[in-house]
Amino acid sequence: MSKQSDIPVAAWPVRIVAWFEKANRPMPWRENPSPYRVWISEIMLQQTQVATVIPYFERFLQRFPNVQTLAAADLQDVLRLWEGLGYYSRARNLHKAAREVMTARVGRLPETYDEWIALPGIGAYAAAAIASIAFGEPVPSVDGNVLRVCARLWGLRDPIRDPKVVNLVREKLRPLIGRVNPSHFNQALMETGALVCRPRNPDCAACILCPDCAAHRAGLVEVIPVLRPAPPVPHYDVAVGVIWKTGRILIARREDDRMLGGLWEFPGGKQQGDESLEQTVRREVREETGLRVRVGEPYATVRHAYSHFRITLTAFRCEWKTGQPTPRTSVELKWIRPGDLRLYPFPRANRRIGDLVMHEAAGKRRRSRTEAEGGS
């Protein structure tokens, strides 16, 4: 039986690494690929485009330059910096993992795939990416880009998200990555998927893998990869209340183990049956906070898409009538000044409403000052 070291090296891994070393995009985490920077960037890059991540990464590293500062931070501060990046469980798990590193590992970051995958929020892809990029461990990192590139390269006709296909790709890459620079190999495959072997209109003429690509030879680059049909995306009408009482408004903090956990929002929820949106606000506020409110005019209607559903959110101006706020479906309720809304992390749709509230409140203060100065 031949030893693995006797098996001929395929030509394409060498070519793709050479291509990457010349053509890779400049990115802040590539300038100084320390383990901490690689970790933060790989978590931020999950299901998020590079151009979106870069400013978040730079702000995050400025505020939390190392695992010590991240672990010592309040989760609310972490979520506030993450606001708008989405998939907030990533931020909560980063914070949790940083604290675990400081307590269980005395501040020493993991070095191997097996150590990384044991931390909260680190899956097989992220563990392999960090271990290979930061420490040179020869373990394939298989994300959506890599799956698409390899499905076309090898002419795979099964749906690429099937676990058996993911495992197949990982196993086929395993003997190849050890023959070249593991960090550059994984990044080269990701970069090829992002820039050249795109989901639609792949640039085969510019692809370094084209001579070896089964899908290109068979004229199937628009057919492969095979994707399962996406299920219908549900839509919900949501109504929330901006509840005023003596110049302050009420906000609620979501439970950590729920979607958008740890973020703040205006009380409200989904419209039910044939009730009007005004009735929805009145009912939801009572169920969530125990308050009775007078529902006034709407502030605005915001449309927003999440990963598995879409909403049309209408925010109403409400006035407190009776009751003591009791957090029945949230962790905490708080009366705050409108200008303090910027201090709390909000989901994007609620943030847009909050910005309108702050703008209106600021305008009223300016008019009041102008009138006072004019009357003096």
PyMOL commands that set and color helices and strands:
alter all, ss='L'
color gray80, all
select helices_A, chain A and resi 4-6+11-23+28-31+35-45+50-63+67-72+75-82+89-104+113-117+124-135+144-154+163-177+182-195+204-206+210-212+214-217+277-289+338-343+348-375
alter helices_A, ss='H'
color red, helices_A
select strands_A, chain A and resi 235-245+248-253+264-265+268-270+292-305+310-322+332-336
alter strands_A, ss='S'
color yellow, strands_A
deselect
rebuild
show_as cartoon
